[in-house]
Amino acid sequence: MDIYVGNLPFSVTEDDLREMFEAHGSVQSAKLITDRETGRSRGFGFITMENDEADAAIKALNKSDCDGRVLKVNQSEPRKQSNSTRRPR
């Protein structure tokens, strides 16, 4: 299951994110989303875990405190297709 993790402090690293979720089971992948131009964290990321462990992690970590910020943790929804006319760089 893919898990969305939002409202992360900008100081959190991918390793921090992985460690946070490993307390609840085996993490298959951890990805912190960064700004394309600055490389700075955008304050959210994604975790992949087995379904049972993912459910436990979501229940344990949703609305929990991380360095003074209340995390939003839930099952990730598929990305919506954009009708954007943005040109590639």
Wavefront OBJ file of the C-alpha trace (Angstrom):
o trace
v 0.000 0.000 0.000
v 1.186 3.514 -0.773
v 0.847 5.983 2.090
v 0.727 9.774 1.810
v 2.471 11.703 4.607
v 1.746 15.434 4.702
v 2.605 18.474 6.825
v 6.144 17.233 7.408
v 8.672 19.670 8.872
v 11.085 20.841 6.171
v 13.961 19.447 8.264
v 12.782 15.811 7.843
v 14.952 13.643 5.567
v 14.033 10.458 3.682
v 15.938 8.486 6.335
v 13.895 10.180 9.088
v 10.697 9.358 7.225
v 11.731 5.717 6.790
v 12.644 5.390 10.489
v 9.316 6.881 11.550
v 7.421 4.163 9.660
v 9.802 1.252 10.360
v 8.578 1.354 13.970
v 5.313 -0.060 12.560
v 6.620 -2.608 10.037
v 8.833 -3.186 7.031
v 9.158 -0.183 4.708
v 9.564 -1.086 1.033
v 10.256 2.494 -0.068
v 10.302 6.040 1.288
v 10.219 9.110 -0.961
v 10.357 12.710 0.210
v 9.085 15.134 -2.436
v 11.418 18.042 -3.131
v 11.187 21.251 -5.115
v 12.574 20.763 -8.603
v 14.491 24.029 -8.637
v 15.745 24.412 -5.050
v 15.941 20.769 -3.932
v 14.203 21.772 -0.680
v 11.527 19.526 0.822
v 7.959 20.373 -0.152
v 6.673 19.045 3.192
v 5.207 15.743 2.043
v 6.238 12.296 0.964
v 5.181 8.730 0.248
v 5.834 5.394 1.946
v 5.199 1.901 0.581
v 4.436 -0.909 3.054
v 2.496 -4.170 3.210
v -1.241 -3.547 3.707
v -1.595 -4.758 7.325
v 1.506 -2.885 8.468
v 0.454 0.187 6.481
v -2.947 0.253 8.184
v -1.262 0.081 11.599
v 1.183 2.855 10.676
v -1.615 5.106 9.394
v -3.612 4.637 12.604
v -0.548 5.261 14.781
v 0.897 8.252 12.932
v -2.086 10.196 11.564
v -2.526 13.413 13.579
v 0.672 12.695 15.524
v 3.185 15.430 16.338
v 6.481 15.722 14.456
v 8.653 18.651 15.562
v 5.583 20.739 16.381
v 3.630 19.871 13.227
v 0.552 17.640 13.117
v 1.073 14.960 10.458
v -1.560 13.992 7.925
v -1.128 10.292 7.131
v -3.523 8.318 4.913
v -3.683 5.877 2.041
v -2.364 7.519 -1.098
v -4.846 8.148 -3.889
v -3.838 7.657 -7.528
v -2.489 10.789 -9.160
v -5.089 12.592 -11.252
v -4.336 13.248 -14.890
v -3.675 16.898 -15.590
v -5.094 18.754 -18.560
v -2.217 21.195 -18.251
v -0.657 22.674 -21.334
v 2.651 23.187 -19.524
v 5.620 22.746 -21.799
v 8.564 20.610 -20.691
v 11.705 22.495 -19.710
l 1 2 3 4 5 6 7 8 9 10 11 12 13 14 15 16 17 18 19 20 21 22 23 24 25 26 27 28 29 30 31 32 33 34 35 36 37 38 39 40 41 42 43 44 45 46 47 48 49 50 51 52 53 54 55 56 57 58 59 60 61 62 63 64 65 66 67 68 69 70 71 72 73 74 75 76 77 78 79 80 81 82 83 84 85 86 87 88 89
